[in-house]
Amino acid sequence: MYRNGTGHEEKQSESGKYELINLNSISIDGGLKPSGKFIDEETETLLKDDLVMVLSDVGHGDLLGRVAIIPENNRFVLNQRVALLRNNSSVDIKYLFSYINAHQIYFKKQGAGSSQLNISRGSVENFEVLLPHKDEQKKIGKYLSSIDNLITLHQRKYNLCNKVKVYAWEQRKLGELTIYRNGTGHEEKQSESGKYELINLNSISIDGGLKPSGKFIDEETETLLKDDLVMVLSDVGHGDLLGRVAIIPENNRFVLNQRVALLRNNSSVDIKYLFSYINAHQIYFKKQGAGSSQLNISRGSVENFEVLLPHKDEQKKIGKYLSSIDNLITLHQRKKKYTKKPIILLKITF
């Protein structure tokens, strides 16, 4: 069953009987976050195992179509621009949760609008789901849920290690650890093919992966090197990509475009450790963001970012460990895609 939320802006407050599920309630990984908004008025509440879906997003639309699971009965109320998807018992809810969140490219393509992207009820209801037998759905859903829990556990262990060992670590500014260089504009020279691929604002994903930009130049210019870090300096909307870094995988294939920065390691820090540390401290860069519709960070903000460093050998161990977690996440995503095998193709009616 599908239902749109309704506006409660005039009735909401900082405390109350029912917590509102709004556009800030659903995280990029499908978790449920506190919205900080409540109402007291008696109204239709959500039920345990309801799915709630983001219908509007700004910027890159990374949250568009993302779903979260309601954990208990009669505690939450649906606000506007978020949809309810109530299971009709034909599908396991954990399987459906994982399947929808693994196919976000569909909802991003369905997004309509300029500064704010929106998806319609029709787009949601026409999304097609591949369904194995119900027993197999449960096994897949349980398996993927266990991987989510394992990833969360590893992240908590990493955070705990940071807190316990911080007293023995050295604090250094990013400007002392790397050579910084801004990219330059290549818009007049770029094309759909060429010798060098441009690293632009579309090249770096929310998880720090490197994506094809689809833009190239042929002109001889200064290229990036293997293990260079590239950082997003401008972002729209929530600023979730601001300060995000990715690692360059090979020499002399990529060229830096404007509004992306190069951070070249000066050998005092392990690159995998630095990559993970920067991407784990995105709140710093979001706070540094200046602007209204487009947020920007300056060279000074980047170079003044403080990094806690253990001994180089320990950096390598931590970097390797965190890289293994990233590989686990990648495996998780592949397992989700594996559920696309042609078992049964159904259009789910919510």
Backbone torsions as a table, in degrees:
resi	resn	phi	psi	omega
1	MET	NA	130.4	179.0
2	TYR	-103.8	138.1	172.6
3	ARG	-148.1	132.4	174.3
4	ASN	-77.8	148.7	173.0
5	GLY	-75.1	169.5	179.1
6	THR	-124.7	159.9	-177.6
7	GLY	-74.0	131.6	177.3
8	HIS	-126.7	19.5	-172.7
9	GLU	-57.8	-36.8	-176.6
10	GLU	-75.3	-18.8	-175.8
11	LYS	-105.5	-12.4	-172.2
12	GLN	-76.9	154.4	178.6
13	SER	-147.1	-175.3	-177.7
14	GLU	-82.6	-7.6	176.9
15	SER	-151.5	160.8	-179.7
16	GLY	163.9	-175.3	-174.8
17	LYS	-75.7	-38.3	-175.5
18	TYR	-120.7	133.8	177.3
19	GLU	-87.5	134.9	179.2
20	LEU	-80.6	136.8	170.0
21	ILE	-95.8	109.1	-179.5
22	ASN	-123.8	-167.9	-175.5
23	LEU	-66.1	-16.5	178.2
24	ASN	-91.8	-0.3	-172.8
25	SER	-85.2	-18.0	-171.8
26	ILE	-114.2	123.8	-176.0
27	SER	-88.2	170.8	-177.0
28	ILE	-64.1	-24.1	180.0
29	ASP	-98.9	9.4	177.9
30	GLY	86.4	11.5	175.8
31	GLY	-80.6	161.3	178.5
32	LEU	-101.5	121.6	-178.6
33	LYS	-107.4	150.9	175.5
34	PRO	-64.4	131.6	178.1
35	SER	-84.8	-23.2	-177.4
36	GLY	75.9	10.0	-179.2
37	LYS	-122.5	137.2	-174.8
38	PHE	-138.1	159.7	169.4
39	ILE	-135.2	157.2	178.4
40	ASP	-106.8	-17.6	-174.8
41	GLU	-64.7	135.6	176.5
42	GLU	-62.7	128.0	-177.3
43	THR	-156.9	174.8	179.8
44	GLU	-71.1	123.0	-177.5
45	THR	-100.8	165.4	177.9
46	LEU	-84.4	158.6	-177.6
47	LEU	-113.3	157.6	176.5
48	LYS	-55.1	134.5	179.9
49	ASP	75.9	7.3	166.4
50	ASP	-65.2	145.9	169.7
51	LEU	-97.6	139.8	173.9
52	VAL	-120.3	136.0	-172.2
53	MET	-123.8	138.1	175.8
54	VAL	-74.6	124.7	-179.4
55	LEU	-103.9	-14.1	-178.5
56	SER	-136.7	140.5	176.1
57	ASP	-153.9	154.1	178.5
58	VAL	-105.8	171.8	175.8
59	GLY	70.6	-127.0	-174.9
60	HIS	-80.0	-11.3	179.1
61	GLY	74.9	26.9	-177.1
62	ASP	-67.6	-20.1	179.4
63	LEU	-95.9	-6.0	-176.0
64	LEU	-65.1	121.1	-179.8
65	GLY	84.7	-0.6	-179.4
66	ARG	-70.1	139.7	-179.0
67	VAL	-120.3	155.0	173.2
68	ALA	-133.9	159.8	-178.9
69	ILE	-102.9	132.1	177.0
70	ILE	-74.9	128.0	-171.8
71	PRO	-85.8	-15.9	-176.7
72	GLU	-156.0	163.2	-179.3
73	ASN	-76.7	145.4	162.5
74	ASN	57.4	33.4	175.8
75	ARG	-115.4	-24.8	-172.8
76	PHE	-118.3	150.9	177.2
77	VAL	-127.7	141.9	-175.2
78	LEU	-86.1	126.2	175.3
79	ASN	-93.3	172.8	-178.9
80	GLN	-66.9	156.1	-179.3
81	ARG	67.8	15.6	170.0
82	VAL	-129.1	139.9	-177.4
83	ALA	-111.6	149.4	171.3
84	LEU	-94.6	133.1	171.3
85	LEU	-122.9	102.3	-177.2
86	ARG	-98.3	122.4	-176.8
87	ASN	-60.1	136.6	178.2
88	ASN	-98.1	19.6	175.5
89	SER	79.0	-0.5	179.4
90	SER	-84.8	-7.9	-174.8
91	VAL	-141.7	145.4	175.3
92	ASP	-73.5	131.5	-171.1
93	ILE	-67.4	-35.7	179.1
94	LYS	-69.2	-36.8	176.3
95	TYR	-63.9	-46.7	-178.4
96	LEU	-64.2	-41.6	176.7
97	PHE	-55.9	-50.6	-178.2
98	SER	-67.0	-39.1	-177.4
99	TYR	-65.2	-46.2	-179.7
100	ILE	-62.8	-47.2	-177.2
101	ASN	-69.7	-17.8	176.9
102	ALA	-87.1	-5.4	-176.7
103	HIS	-124.4	44.1	-176.7
104	GLN	-68.7	-20.6	-179.8
105	ILE	-61.4	-31.8	177.7
106	TYR	-61.1	-47.5	-174.9
107	PHE	-72.0	-34.0	176.4
108	LYS	-64.2	-38.2	178.0
109	LYS	-67.9	-30.0	-179.5
110	GLN	-79.1	-15.4	-175.8
111	GLY	-61.2	131.5	179.0
112	ALA	-120.9	139.5	179.3
113	GLY	133.2	170.0	-179.8
114	SER	-102.9	-76.6	-179.7
115	SER	-77.1	-29.1	177.4
116	GLN	-125.0	126.3	179.4
117	LEU	-91.6	140.3	-179.1
118	ASN	-134.5	146.5	171.8
119	ILE	-117.6	147.9	-175.1
120	SER	-94.4	167.1	174.9
121	ARG	-58.1	-40.6	179.7
122	GLY	-61.3	-41.0	178.9
123	SER	-62.1	-39.4	-179.6
124	VAL	-69.1	-49.4	-174.9
125	GLU	-70.2	-22.0	178.7
126	ASN	-89.0	-2.0	176.4
127	PHE	-65.3	128.6	-175.7
128	GLU	-97.8	134.8	-176.1
129	VAL	-116.7	131.7	175.0
130	LEU	-86.7	122.6	-173.6
131	LEU	-120.1	120.2	166.5
132	PRO	-78.9	-172.8	175.5
133	HIS	-61.3	152.4	-175.4
134	LYS	-55.5	-40.1	179.6
135	ASP	-63.1	-38.7	179.7
136	GLU	-71.7	-35.8	174.4
137	GLN	-55.2	-46.7	-178.1
138	LYS	-61.5	-41.7	179.4
139	LYS	-64.8	-44.0	179.2
140	ILE	-65.3	-45.6	179.1
141	GLY	-59.9	-42.4	179.4
142	LYS	-65.3	-41.7	-179.7
143	TYR	-63.2	-47.7	-179.3
144	LEU	-66.1	-35.6	176.7
145	SER	-64.2	-38.4	179.3
146	SER	-65.6	-35.8	177.0
147	ILE	-67.4	-42.0	175.2
148	ASP	-56.4	-44.5	-179.8
149	ASN	-65.3	-37.6	179.2
150	LEU	-65.8	-42.2	177.6
151	ILE	-61.7	-43.8	177.8
152	THR	-61.0	-42.0	179.3
153	LEU	-62.4	-44.8	178.7
154	HIS	-62.1	-39.8	179.6
155	GLN	-65.0	-39.9	178.0
156	ARG	-65.4	-39.7	178.5
157	LYS	-63.8	-40.3	178.6
158	TYR	-63.8	-45.7	179.4
159	ASN	-62.1	-39.2	179.2
160	LEU	-65.7	-42.0	178.2
161	CYS	-60.4	-39.8	177.8
162	ASN	-59.6	-44.1	-177.6
163	LYS	-68.8	-41.3	-176.3
164	VAL	-70.2	-38.3	-170.5
165	LYS	-99.0	-1.4	-173.3
166	VAL	-60.9	-29.2	-177.4
167	TYR	-63.4	-26.3	-176.7
168	ALA	-97.6	2.4	-174.4
169	TRP	-99.3	151.2	177.8
170	GLU	-87.8	142.3	178.6
171	GLN	-105.5	121.2	-179.3
172	ARG	-131.3	150.8	176.0
173	LYS	-82.4	147.2	-177.5
174	LEU	-59.2	-33.2	178.8
175	GLY	-64.5	-22.3	177.3
176	GLU	-84.0	-19.5	-174.7
177	LEU	-99.1	-18.4	-174.2
178	THR	-138.0	158.6	169.1
179	ILE	-93.6	123.4	-176.2
180	TYR	-98.6	138.0	172.1
181	ARG	-147.5	132.6	174.3
182	ASN	-78.1	148.9	172.4
183	GLY	-75.5	168.9	179.0
184	THR	-123.9	161.3	-177.2
185	GLY	-75.7	132.0	177.9
186	HIS	-126.6	18.8	-172.5
187	GLU	-57.4	-37.1	-176.4
188	GLU	-75.5	-17.6	-175.4
189	LYS	-107.1	-11.2	-172.5
190	GLN	-77.5	154.6	178.2
191	SER	-147.7	-175.3	-177.0
192	GLU	-82.7	-7.6	176.7
193	SER	-151.4	161.1	-179.3
194	GLY	163.8	-175.3	-174.8
195	LYS	-75.6	-38.6	-175.3
196	TYR	-120.8	132.6	177.2
197	GLU	-86.3	135.0	179.2
198	LEU	-80.3	136.8	169.8
199	ILE	-95.8	108.7	180.0
200	ASN	-123.2	-167.9	-175.0
201	LEU	-66.6	-16.2	178.2
202	ASN	-92.2	-0.2	-173.1
203	SER	-85.1	-17.9	-171.8
204	ILE	-113.9	123.8	-176.2
205	SER	-88.0	170.8	-177.2
206	ILE	-64.2	-23.5	179.4
207	ASP	-99.5	9.8	178.6
208	GLY	85.5	12.7	176.1
209	GLY	-81.9	160.8	177.9
210	LEU	-101.5	122.6	-178.2
211	LYS	-108.6	151.3	175.5
212	PRO	-64.1	130.9	177.9
213	SER	-84.1	-24.3	-177.2
214	GLY	76.7	9.7	-179.2
215	LYS	-122.6	137.3	-174.3
216	PHE	-138.3	159.8	169.5
217	ILE	-135.2	157.9	178.4
218	ASP	-107.4	-18.3	-174.7
219	GLU	-64.2	136.3	176.5
220	GLU	-63.7	127.9	-177.9
221	THR	-156.3	176.9	-179.3
222	GLU	-72.9	121.7	-176.7
223	THR	-99.7	163.8	177.3
224	LEU	-82.9	159.1	-177.8
225	LEU	-113.5	157.8	176.4
226	LYS	-54.8	135.1	179.8
227	ASP	74.7	7.2	166.0
228	ASP	-63.9	146.2	169.8
229	LEU	-98.0	139.9	173.7
230	VAL	-120.6	136.2	-171.8
231	MET	-124.2	137.5	175.3
232	VAL	-73.8	124.6	-179.8
233	LEU	-104.2	-14.4	-179.3
234	SER	-136.2	140.9	177.2
235	ASP	-154.4	154.2	178.2
236	VAL	-106.1	171.1	174.4
237	GLY	69.4	-126.4	-174.9
238	HIS	-75.5	-12.9	-178.3
239	GLY	72.4	25.2	-176.8
240	ASP	-67.9	-20.0	179.5
241	LEU	-95.9	-5.7	-176.6
242	LEU	-64.8	120.7	-179.3
243	GLY	84.5	-0.4	-179.4
244	ARG	-70.7	139.1	-179.4
245	VAL	-119.2	155.0	172.7
246	ALA	-134.2	159.6	-178.4
247	ILE	-102.2	131.3	176.6
248	ILE	-74.5	128.1	-171.2
249	PRO	-86.2	-16.1	-176.8
250	GLU	-156.3	162.8	-179.6
251	ASN	-75.9	145.1	163.1
252	ASN	57.1	33.3	175.5
253	ARG	-114.8	-25.5	-172.5
254	PHE	-118.1	150.5	176.8
255	VAL	-127.6	141.6	-174.6
256	LEU	-85.6	126.2	175.3
257	ASN	-93.8	171.7	-178.4
258	GLN	-66.6	154.9	-179.8
259	ARG	69.0	15.4	169.3
260	VAL	-128.2	139.6	-177.2
261	ALA	-110.7	149.1	170.7
262	LEU	-95.1	133.9	171.0
263	LEU	-123.6	101.8	-177.7
264	ARG	-97.8	121.1	-177.1
265	ASN	-59.4	135.5	177.8
266	ASN	-97.5	21.2	174.8
267	SER	79.3	-0.9	178.7
268	SER	-86.2	-6.5	-176.1
269	VAL	-139.9	144.3	175.7
270	ASP	-73.1	129.8	-171.5
271	ILE	-66.4	-36.4	179.0
272	LYS	-68.0	-36.8	176.8
273	TYR	-64.5	-46.9	-178.3
274	LEU	-63.7	-41.9	176.4
275	PHE	-55.0	-50.1	-178.0
276	SER	-67.4	-39.2	-177.9
277	TYR	-64.9	-46.0	179.9
278	ILE	-62.7	-47.4	-177.5
279	ASN	-69.4	-18.0	177.0
280	ALA	-87.0	-5.8	-177.0
281	HIS	-124.6	45.3	-176.4
282	GLN	-69.3	-20.1	-179.8
283	ILE	-61.4	-32.6	178.0
284	TYR	-60.2	-48.7	-175.3
285	PHE	-70.8	-34.6	176.7
286	LYS	-63.9	-37.7	178.4
287	LYS	-69.1	-30.2	-179.9
288	GLN	-79.3	-14.2	-176.1
289	GLY	-62.4	130.6	179.0
290	ALA	-120.4	140.5	-180.0
291	GLY	132.3	171.1	-179.3
292	SER	-103.6	-78.4	-179.9
293	SER	-75.8	-30.2	177.3
294	GLN	-123.6	126.8	178.9
295	LEU	-92.5	140.9	-178.9
296	ASN	-134.8	147.3	172.6
297	ILE	-118.3	147.7	-175.4
298	SER	-94.7	167.3	175.1
299	ARG	-58.5	-41.3	179.1
300	GLY	-60.2	-41.9	178.8
301	SER	-61.9	-39.8	-179.8
302	VAL	-68.7	-49.5	-175.2
303	GLU	-69.8	-23.3	178.7
304	ASN	-87.3	-3.9	176.7
305	PHE	-63.0	129.0	-174.7
306	GLU	-96.1	132.5	-176.8
307	VAL	-115.2	132.6	175.3
308	LEU	-90.9	123.9	-173.0
309	LEU	-120.8	121.4	166.1
310	PRO	-80.1	-172.7	174.7
311	HIS	-59.9	152.1	-175.6
312	LYS	-56.0	-40.5	179.6
313	ASP	-62.6	-38.3	179.9
314	GLU	-72.4	-35.9	174.0
315	GLN	-54.3	-45.9	-177.8
316	LYS	-62.7	-40.7	179.6
317	LYS	-65.2	-43.5	179.6
318	ILE	-66.0	-44.5	179.0
319	GLY	-59.8	-42.1	178.9
320	LYS	-65.7	-41.2	179.7
321	TYR	-62.8	-46.5	-178.8
322	LEU	-68.5	-33.2	175.8
323	SER	-63.9	-36.0	178.0
324	SER	-66.3	-33.7	176.0
325	ILE	-66.7	-41.5	176.6
326	ASP	-59.3	-41.2	177.7
327	ASN	-64.1	-35.8	177.1
328	LEU	-64.5	-40.3	177.8
329	ILE	-63.9	-42.5	177.9
330	THR	-61.2	-43.5	176.9
331	LEU	-60.3	-40.6	176.9
332	HIS	-56.1	-47.5	-179.5
333	GLN	-64.0	-39.3	178.8
334	ARG	-65.7	-37.3	177.8
335	LYS	-62.7	-37.6	177.8
336	LYS	-64.7	-43.1	180.0
337	LYS	-65.2	-28.9	179.4
338	TYR	-61.3	-26.2	179.0
339	THR	-69.3	-4.4	178.2
340	LYS	-79.9	1.5	178.6
341	LYS	-57.4	145.1	-171.5
342	PRO	-73.8	83.8	177.9
343	ILE	-94.9	-70.6	176.0
344	ILE	-141.1	130.1	177.4
345	LEU	-104.4	115.7	-177.9
346	LEU	-128.6	147.5	170.3
347	LYS	-94.5	113.1	-177.0
348	ILE	-76.8	132.3	174.3
349	THR	-101.9	117.2	-177.4
350	PHE	-92.2	NA	NA
